[in-house]
Amino acid sequence: MPGVYNGHDRTFYFGQYQGFRQVLGTTQIFAVPTPQEREGRNTTAFPGDTLLVPVDPKMAPVLARYPLPNDPQGPYGGRTYAASSKVSTVTDQFSVRLDHRLSDKSQLFARFNFNNVNGPLTNPSQTAIDPSFAIRFLDHQRNFGLAYTRTLSPNLTLESTFGFLRSTPLFPTLNHTQPALKFADGLYEAFNAPAGTVLGAFGNLFQARQSLLWVHRSHTFKVGIEARFHRDSTIFAYYPNGEYTFGGGTAYASVEIPSLSGRHNIHIGDPLPDALTGFLTATPFSFTTSVAPSLFPQGDRLGLSAIRRESYNFYFQDNWKISPRFLLNYGLRYELNTRNREAKHLTSSPFFVGPQNQPAHFWQADTRQKLVLNPQPPYDLDRGGWGPRLGFEWRLATNTVLRAGGAITTILPNLFETNFLTGGFPYVVNPYVTAAPDSPIPFENEVTPFSLPLVFTPRGQPVFATGRSTDVPANTEVDFERFVKDLAALTPGNQIIPLSIFGMSQDFRNGYIGSYTLGLEHDFGDVKLSASYVATVGVKLASIFLPNSYGGAEPRFARFTGFDSTGQVSGGFGPEYVMTTRSHSTFHSLQAALGKTSPRAGLGFQASYTFSKSLDDTSSALGGFSTGSSGALLQAFPQDPQNSRAEKGPSTFDVAHVVVFSLVQALPLDRLALFKPLGQGITSGWQLLNITTLTTGSPFSVYSGVQQTGAGSSGADRPDQIGRPVLSTSRAVREDYFGQGSTNADFFSIPIGLPGGTGPNQGRFGTLGRNTFRGPAFHNFDLALIKDTAFGRRGGGDKLTLQFRAEFFNVFNLVNFGLPANIVRGTGFGLISRTASPSRQVQFSLKLIY
């Protein structure tokens, strides 16, 4: 800056902006009601017969808004609807960087990143029904970093860093008037699956670190200490519009339903045979919603919480060169993560206690449950965050190196795991109602208002007497029974409504990953070959525990729910979701790679192969958003809520074989006589890039689509397998993955109607394991053609370079099939209606490099 500042050889800067605009057309295929079904003709409940179902007028607006089927040859037969749905993504990214040399011994580095992301939609199948059913994705990220480096001597360096990160992942929904209609058996695509769900986090992370690097003889020591301060706000409420579920559990007829033959007439009070009869007669199996009292945040900020937490760690590491051929690396890290705190004490959690109010295990006969506000401590503080590591590198010969190592790494809980302290009762009330023979669920095709009573302690004192949650003393117990009965008094029919409860297990801990590897690497000139064994074990991983089973559970399965002599709910707790760290995983793999990075022949390549196996009892703590009901269901909850060990199986993300090949080839067109007349400006600077990915399929489970036991309805019940399907996408009908079309369900038997069975269907849990089948393989080929053109020469160097890129994603336009519909009693079982990758995409770009 002439006359202002001369930073020659002292100050360096960098700035960049990237904008991305994409509108991607996606094909959506799902099931919708047929014209005959819209008129009340049900031909699937009893094969060979037709039920003449009276269509409830409240269902008329829903049926009218569902599109008509348009692809009778599709995977859902006469119910198939195919349409395109646009998915747009808009991002703006800006960053600046400054490097400044303060002196010969000190340097300063600073950076700032700005990134705004809008999109893509997470549920394009829903927008094909109605654009207002979308779940958008928004994230505004800001990142600032500052580092000061001081070299005290040639062997001693100090580094001080400070950082700030703000991220705002938010999943807003557009429609706040239409309740969700879902089908547990996959009958149709859900109708407004989001139901106004509001989930998101506004995270602010402040980070400071001090490290020291000391080189002493054959040792390179590194020591550091770090502190992280989290200041987060979360929004946590599911389905505030209300969610009705048809199927999955037994509903009971509210009207007379004749059959064409007269042999299958259904009378008032009889169990309904399928989800379609329940849907047409507006008789759901279950209803749930989220409601907040007027004292707490409402609207788009339903369940708003301000969470505070801190993390501290220190580490020590040494690279010890014992000899010219042997290098030993060892170190130790310690992590301490504080418990969550909420700025306004908006926390609650259930606790298991014995007769003397002492902590107890849920399975003990005399255990009761209480709900506590502002629990202190909310869960035990894990002080065992030690993470040792040890590894070595041994040069066996000039071109051969043996490497081995092992380490334990602490997994600090993420915000959504520890957020189970917030967003629960009484700050957000989650009623959950299931149908009973004498208590049908009233259906309303609009948001059902709930008037909530006051909350009292067991001594009859108002919990929020001052109107401020900060005045609630620690460990205040709620008179939960009174609240449930007071809520029933405000409800038409005075029906007892079980309430869903969220909380943290008292023994919640950090997770740990143990990793170890042994590998050999050999150089053949400029080509490097490596082979290694890599394994990890996950201990105390996060998962949901359901001590009160699922909604609609019988007394023997829901011991913390109150029942009267007729088996009707009379009080107590509804479904409970308690965050624990009781899961476990293992991963074993053999990995081989062959690569060349030298410029010889203008060729560089990297080829790798991995043969692996990953096992766990759940692959995610939460099931994530419900984006619809067509295609494959990926279920996070266990079939038996009291026996998660029975879920041990391949991880949902497990892939046995992975081959990846990448290539960079300089194209010497300027050396070919055919192209020389074009001039060097056109023939020079060309490169060809390729990335090829080949993998085997990922696993999936098969679910029955009906409640089999008295443990309640979750959609996780599995059948018995009685036949062995040949899974393939190479048949005449490629999407028929199980190969038998409309009879694919014959490979399985649903164990209901058994002597000694439980639940409304008198059944048992299925014997089919979790993730026992594999989806189709994945093949993808990407190509890029690059041309660098230098111009504006000055001195002896190039001043500017213009780079042209032509990129072809999925260049051969291969169809990679997704997972098949996996609900036995669902529409299109065993058929694939989704692709696992987009079709061919072509992208052209210009970049100016200076």
N, C-alpha and C positions, 0 to 999 in steps of 0.2 A: 504494500500500500504506500505509494510514493508520498513522502512528506509526513507520513503517519507512523508506519511501522515497517521495519526491515526484518523479516523472519527467514532470510535466506540461510539454508542449511540448519535451521533451528526449528521452524514451525512447518508442519505438513498437515494438509487438510484433505478431506474426502467427503463428497456429498453425492447422494443418489436418490432418485425417485423412481418408483415402479408402480404402474397402474395396470390393473387386470380387470377386464370386462368379458364375461362369458355368459351366453345364453345357450344352454345345452338341452336339446330335445331328447327326452327319455320316453321309452315305450312302457306303458303300464297295462298290465293284464290282471284282472281280478274278477271275482264273482259278484253278480248283482241279481236281484229277483227277476224271474222270467215273467212274461205277460200272464201266464196261467197262475203263477204263484201270487201275483198282485191281485188276482181275482179270488184268491182263497183256495185254490186247488193244490193240495199237497199230495204228491205221488211217491214221495220217498220214505215217509214214515213206515208204511206197510207195503212192501213190494207186491205189486199186482192189484192193489186197492188204492182208492183215492179218498182222502179226507176232504170234506167240504167245510172249510174253516171260515167262520164269520170274521170278516176283516174289521177290526176296531177302527172307528173314525179317526182316532188319534194317530193312527199309523198312516193315514192317507197322505199327509204332507211329506212324510219320510219316503214313502213309496214313490211319490211324484218326483222327488228330487234325485232319487237314484237314476242313473242313466239306464236305458234299455240295453239288453245284451245285443251284441252285434257280430259275434264270431262263434257260431254254433259248433265249429270244428276245433275250437280252442281247448285248452286244458281243463276248463270247467264245464265243457259241454254246452248245453243250452243256456247256462248262466254266464258264459264268458263275455266280458266286455274288454275291448282293447282300445286304447287311445294314447295320444302323445301328451306329455306334460312337460312344460318348460321349467327348467331349473336354472336360475340366474345366480351368478356370483359377481360381486363387485368388491375389489380391494384397492386400497391406496396405501402405499408404503413409502416412507421417507426416512432417511437416516443421514446423519453427519458424524464425522469423526475428526478428532484433532489430536495430533502427536506433537509435543513440544519438548525440546531439549533445554532444561533449565541450566544445566552445567555439564561438565564432562562426567559427573558422577550421578546425576539425577535426571529423571525424565517424568513427564506428566502425560497421561493419556486420558481422553474423555470421548464419550460417544453418546448419542441420543438417537433412539429409534421410535418411529411413529408408525403404527399399522392399524388401519381400520378395515374390518372384514364385515361384509354384509352378504350372507348366504354361504352355502346353498341351503335350500329347503331340506329338511330332514325327512319329509314324508310326501314325496311327489304323488304317490298313489291316492292320497286323500284330496289333493288339489285337483285331480282328475274328476272328482265328484263335485267339489265346490272349492273355489280358490280361497274362501275364508276359513277352510279347515287346515290351513298350512301351519306348520311349526317353522318359524324362521330361526336363523342363527346369526347373532350379532356379537362381535368382539372388538373392542377398542383397546389396543395395547399401547402402552408407553413404557419405554425402557431407557434408563439413564445409568451410565457407568463412569466411574472416575478411579483412576489408578495412579499411584505415585510410587516410582521405583528409585531406590537409592543404593548405589554400589559403594559400599564402605571400603572394600578392598577387592582385589582380583578374585578372592575366594569367598567373599561374604556379600550377600545381596538381601536387602529388605524390600518388601512390597506391601503397600497399604492400599486397600480397595474399598470402595463404597458403591453400592448399587441400589437402584429403585426400580421396581417393576409393578406396573398396574395392568391388570387384565380384567375384562368384563364379559366372560362368556355368558350369554343370555339366550334363552330359547323362548321368545315371546310367541303367543298364539293370538290369532286375530278375532276369532268368533267367541263371544262371551254370552251368547243367548241360547245356543243349541246344545242340549246334553248329548253325551256320547251313547251310541248304541253299538254294542260289541257282541260278537258271537264266539263263544268259547270253543265251539267245534269247527270254526273256520267256515261256516255256512256262506257268509257274504263278507265282502270288505266292510270294515267298521264304518259307521256313519259319524263323522266328526270325532275320530279317536282321541284328539288332544283334550277335548272337553274343557278348554280354557286353562289347561295346566300352565303354571308359571314356575319355572325353574331357572336359576341363574346365580351367579356370584360376582361380586365386585371386589376384586382382590387387590390389596396393596402390600407389597413386600419391600421392607428395608433390610439391606444386607451390608454387613461390615466384616472385613477379614484382614488379618495381619499375618504375614508369612515371612519366613526366613529361610534362605538357601545358603548352605555352607559347604564348600568343597574342601575336604581335608584328606590329603594323600589319596588313598584309594576309595574314600567314602564321599558320597554326595548326600548330605543330610537336608531334609526339608521338614520344617516344623511350622504349624499354623494354628490359629484359633479363629473361630468364626461365630457370628451371632446373626440370627435372622428374626425379624419382628414382623408378624403378620397382623394386618388390620383388614378384616374381611367383612363383607355384608352378603348375606345369602337370602334367596327367595325360595321357598320350599312349600309348595302346595300342589297336590294332584287333583285333577278333575273337579275344580270348583263349579263348573256348569252342571255337574252330576253325571254319573256313568251307570247305565243300565246294561246288564249282561244277560244274554239269552243263551241257554244251553250250558253245558259244563256241570250243572247241578239240576236237581229236579224242581220244576215248577208245577203248579196244579191248576187244572182247568177252571176258568171263571165263567165259561159259557158251555152250552151243549155243542158238541162237534160231531155231526153225523158222518158216516162213511158211505161211499157209493154202494158197497156190497152189503152194508148193514152188520158186518161181522166185527168191525173195529170202531164202533161208536164210542165216543168219549163223553162222559158225563161230568157235571160240575163236581169239582173236588178230586177227580181222577188225576193221576200223574200224566203230564203231557209227554208224548213219545219223543219229541225232538225240539230243536231250537226254532224251527220254522213255525210250528203251531203256537209256540210262545210269542214269537215276533208278531205274527198276524193278529193274534188276540190281545196284544199289548200286555203280556203276562211274563215279565222278566224273572229270572232266577235270583238276581241280586241287584242291589243299588248301593252306590257309595258316592261320596262327595267330600269336599273340604269347605269348611265354614269358619270364619274368624269372628270372635266377639267384637263389638264396636270399640272396645277399649284398645284393640291392637290393630296393626296396619292392615289395610284393606286394598281392594282393587288390584292393580297390576303389581302391587308390592305385598301380596298376601303371604304371610309368614316371614316377613322381613326380620332379620336378626343381624346383630353386629357382633362378630366373633373376634376375640383376641387370643393370640397364642404366640409363643416364642420358641425358638430352637437354638441350641448352643452345641458347638462341637469343637474338638481339637484333634489334631492328627500329628503323627510322626512317621517319617519314611526315610529309609536309607537305601541307596544303591551302592553296594559294596563290590568293587572289582577285586575279587580275591586273587585272580591270576588273569593273564591276558586271554584265557579261554573260558573263564568262569565268572559270571556276574550273579550276585545274590541280591534280591530285593526283599525287604521285609518292612513291616510298618504296623501301626495301630491307630485306629480311629475310635473316638467315643462320641456318641450322639445323645443328647437329652432334649426331649420334646415336651414342653409344658402341656398341661391339660387345657382344654378349651374353656374360655370364659366369655360370657355374653354381657355386653355393656349394661343392659337393663335387666339382667337376671332372667331373661326369657328362656329358661331351660327347664326341662322336666325329664323324668325317667322312671320306669317301673323298677321296683326292688323286690326280691324274694326274701321273706323273713319268717322266722320260726315263732313258736308260741310266746317267747320272751322278747320278741322284736329284734332278735339277733339275725345276722345274715345267714341264709340257708340256701340249699340247692333246690331247684324247682321240682325235682322228682321225689323229694321227701314227702311222706304222707301228710305231715302236719304243717307243711309250708303254705303260707298265704302270700298274696301279692298286694303291695301298696304302691300308689303313685305319689311321687315326691316332686315338689317344685323347688327350683334353685338348689339342686342336690350338691352337697359339699362333703367330700369330693365327688365329682360326677363319676369318676372311675379311677382306678389305681394308677399312680404315676410309675411309669416304667423307667427304672434307673439302670437297666442292664444293657444299654446300647453300645456294647463293646464290639469292635469290628477288626480283628487281626487279619493280616495278610502275609503270605510268604510265597515267593516265587524265585526261580533261577533260570539262567540262560547259560547253556554249556555248549561251547563250540567244539564238537567232536572232531571235525576236520576243517580244512580251509573253507569248504563250501557247505558244510553241514552243521546245523544248530539244533540242539534239543532244548525245548522250553517246557516248563511245568510250573504250576502254581495253584494256590487255593486261597480263598478269602471268604469272610463273612461280612455282609453288608446289611446295615439297618434300613428297613423300609419305614419311613415316617408316615403316619396316617395322613391321608389326604382330607381335604375339607369336606367332601361329601360323605365320608365315613363318619367323622366326628360330628357332622352336622345333625346326626340323629338325636342329639341333645336338644336341638331347636326345631321349630316348625311342627311341634307335636302338641298334644293336649296340655293345657286348655287354650293355648295361643292360636292353634288351628285345630278345630274339632273335625274328626273324620268318622261320620256315621257309616256303618256297613250293615245292610239289611239283606237277609236271604229269605226266600219264600218258604212257607210252611203250609201244611194242608189246610189249616183254617185261617191263615194270615197271608193272603196274596199281597204282592208289592204293588201299590198304586202307581200307574205310569202317567207321567205328564211330559209332553213334548216341549218343555220349556224349563227354565231354571226354577227349581223348587226352593222357595225361601225357607230358611230355618230360623226360628226364634230360639235363642240360646238362654238358658237360665244362668243365674249367678253361681259362682263356685264357692263352696264352703269347706272349712276344715271339719274333721270328725267331731269337734266340740261345738259346731254350729256357728262359727265365726266366719264372716265373709273374708275370703282370701285377699281380695283387692279392695279392701274397705276404703283406702285413700285414693284409689284410682291410679296408683303408680306401682308398677311391678318392682321397682327398686326397693319398696318398703316391705316386700315379702321376705320374712326371715329365711335363713338357710334351712333346708330339709323340712319344708312345710308339707305335711301330708294332706292330701285332698280327700274329702268324703266323696269318693267316686260313685258309690251306690246312690247317694242322694242326687248327684248330678244326673245320673242315668234316669232315675225316676222322675225328676223335675223336667227333664227333656221330654219324657214320654207324656207328661201332663200337658205339654205344649203342642203335641203332635196329634193330628186327626186320628181318632181311634185309640189314643193313649197307648200306642204300641211301644214296647221296650225296644230300643235301638242299640245294639252293641256298637261300641266305639273302637276304632282301630287305634292302637297305641304304638308309639315309636320311642326307642330309648337305647341306652348303651349298657353293655354288660360291665359289671364291676371289675371283671378280670381282663378288660380290654388292654391289649399290649401292642408294642411295636411289632411289625413283621420282620422276618430275617430271611435273607437269601444267602445260602452257602453255595459257592461256585468253585469248580476245580477243573483243571485242564492239563493235558499232556500232549505235546505236539512235536513234530519233526519237520525241519525246513531244509531244503537242499537247492543250491543254485547250479543250473546247467548253463553256464555262460550268463547271458542276460535273461534267461528264463528261470523263474523261481517256482518250485514245487513244494507244497506244504500239505501235511496231513495231521489231524489232531483229534483228540477225544475231548469233548466239552460237555460238562454236566452242571446242573444246578438243582438245588432243593429249596423249596419255599416252606418256611415254618411260620406258624401263627399268622396266616393270611386272613384278610377280612372276609367275613361272610355273614349272612343274616340267619339268626336263630329264631324259630317260631314256637315259643313255648306253649302257645294256646292253639296250635294248628291253624287251619285255614277257615275262611268264612263258611258258615253253615255246618261246622263240626258238631258231632254228637257229644253228650256229656263225658264219655270215656276218653275222648280225645281233647276236650277243651275244659280242663279242670278249673280254670280261672274264670269261666263263664258260669253264671247262675242259671239253673233250670228248675222249672216246677215239676210236679208229679207227672204231667203229661209230656214232658220233654220239651216244652216251649221255653224260650229264653226269658228269664225273669230278672236279669241284672248282670252285674259283673263286667268283665272285660271282653272285648271282641278280639279280632285277630291282632297279634302283637308282632312287631318287627324289631328285634333287638340286635344291634350291631355287635358282633363278636370277632375274635381272632382265633378261630378254631379250625381253619382249613389248612390244607397241606398240598404241596405239588412237587413233582419231580420232572426233570428234563434230562435226557441223555442223547448225545448225538456224536456221530462221526462226520468230520468235515474235511474236505480236500479242496485244494485250490491250485491253479496253474496260471501264472501271469507273466507278462512281459511289459515293462514300462520304458525301455530304452528307445531312442529314436531310430534305431537300425531298421532299414527298409521302410521307414515311415509307418511302422505297424506297432500298435500297442493293444494288448488284450488281457482279459481277466476271465477265467472260467472257474466256477466253484460248484461243488456238489455237497449237499447235506442230507444225511440219513438220520432221522431223529424220531423220538417218541416223547410226548409230553402228557403227563397224567395229573389229574386233580379231582376234587369232589365238587368244585364249582369254579367256573372260569371268570366270573364277575360277581361282585358283591351285590350289585343291583341289576335288574333286568333292563334298565334303560327305558327310553320312550316307547310307548306302544304306537307304532306308526300306522297300524292297520291290522288286518287279520289274514290277508292273502299271503300265499307263499309259505315259507318255512317259519315255524315258531322256534325261537331260541330261548329256552326257559332257564332262568337262573336259580329257581327254587327247587328243592328236592321233592321227589314223589312222596316219600314219607317224611313229614316235617320233624319227626323225632329221631330220624336215623339218617343223618347226612353221609355216614360212611358208606351206605349202600349206593351212593352216587359216584363212587370212585370209577373213573373211566378216562378215556382220551379227552384232552382239553378241547374246547370248542375251536381253538385256533391251531390245533395240532395238524401238521402236514408232514407226512412220512418222508417224502422225497422232494428235494428242491434243486433244480439246476438253473444257474444264472450264468449267462455269457455276455460279455460286453466287448466291443471292438472299436478301435479308433484307427482309421487307415487314411494316411495322406495320399491324395490322388495326384500322381505326377503327370497331369495332362500336358504340362508345358514341355515334357520330354518326348511326347508322341508326335510323330511327323504329321499325323492327320489333323492335329489341333494347332500346330505351330503357326499357321497363317492367321489365326485369330488374334495373335498378340499375347504377350505375357500377362498383361493386365487382366485378361479374361481367363487364361488357362492356369494361372498360378493361384495358390492359396486355397485349394479345395480339400475338404476332408469328409470322410464318410464315417458316421457313428451308428452303432447298433447295440441295442440291449434286448436280449432274449431271455424270457422267463418261462420255465416249465415246472409245474408242480403237480403233485397228486392232490386228490380232493380232501376237503376238510370234513370232520365227522358231524353227524347230526343224530338226534334222537327221534323216535316215533312215539307220539302221544295218542291216547285213545279218544280224547274229546268228550269224555263223560266222567262224572264223579263216580269212582268205583268203591269208595269206602266211606266210613263215617268221619274221616279226617278233614272233611270239607272240600271245597272246590278251589283249585288253583290252576288248573290246566296242565298240571305236571303228571297226571296219572298215565302210566304206560301199560300196554297190553302184554299178553303172552305171544311169543312167536311160534307159529306152528308150521311154517313153510320157509324155504330159503329162496328169496328172489335173486335173480341175476340182474344186477344194476348196470345200466348201459344207456348211452345217448346215441348209439349207432343203429338203432332200429329204424324202420320206415317212419314211425312216429317218434321223432328224436326226443321230444319232451316227456315221453312215457318212460320214466326212469326205472320203474319197477316192472314194466313189461306186460302187465295184464289189463291195462286200461281201467274200465269201470269195476273190475274185480280185484284190483290191487289189494283191497282190504282182506282178501281171503288168506293172505300170508299170516294174518294175526287173529287172535281171539281175545275178546275183552272179558276178563273174569268177573262177571256180575251174575246175579241170580243164583248164588251158591249157598248151600247149607252152612250156617254159621257165619255168613258174610255180614258186613256192617254197612251202614249208610242206607239211603233211600233205594239204592239199587242192589243191596245185599251182595257186596262184592269184596274183593281183596286187592292188594297192590299187585301189579303185573310183574312178571319175572323177567321181562326184557330189560336189559341194562341201559345205562345212559351212554349216548354217543356211540351206538353199536354199528352204525352204517356210515359209509363214506360218500360224499358228494362227488360230482364230476371233476375231472382234472382241469387244470388251468394252463392255457398256452397263450403267450403274448409275444409279439415281435414289434419293436419300435425302431424306427430309422430316422436319421437326421443327415441332411446334406448342408455343409457349411462352406461359405466362401468368404475369405478375408481379402480385402482390397486396400492396399496402402496408397495414400496420396498425400500431397502437401509436404514433400521432402524439404528438410531444412538442416543445414550442416551436413552431417553424414547419416542422420537418423530419420526415422519416419515420424512425422508429426501426428498424423491421424490415420485411423484404420476404420473402414466401414465393413461391418460384418453382416452378411446375409445368412439367415438360417431357414431351411425348409424342414419341418419336423412332421413325421408321420407316426401317429400313435395307433397301435393295432393295425399295422400297415396292410396285412392280408385280410383284414375285416373278419377275423375268426369269431365265431359265436362261442363264448365261454358260458356254459350253463350255470345257473345258480343252484341252490338247494331245492329239492322238491317240496310240495305241500306234504306235511308230515303228521297230520291229524287224521287218524283212521276213519272217524265218523265225519270228517270234514269234506267239503266240496273239492273234487279234483285230487284226492289223495294219491300220492306217488307220482304226480305230474309236475313238471317244472314250468313256472310262469315268469321267471325272472332270469336275467343274465347277470353274470358276475363281473362284467366289465363293459364299458361303452363300445359302440361300434367305431369304425375307423374315424380318426380325427386328424385333420391337416392344419398345420399352423405355420404361418410365415412371419418373419420378424426381421427388423433392421436394428443394428446397434452401432453407435458411434463410440469408438474407443480413442481416448486422447491422453 
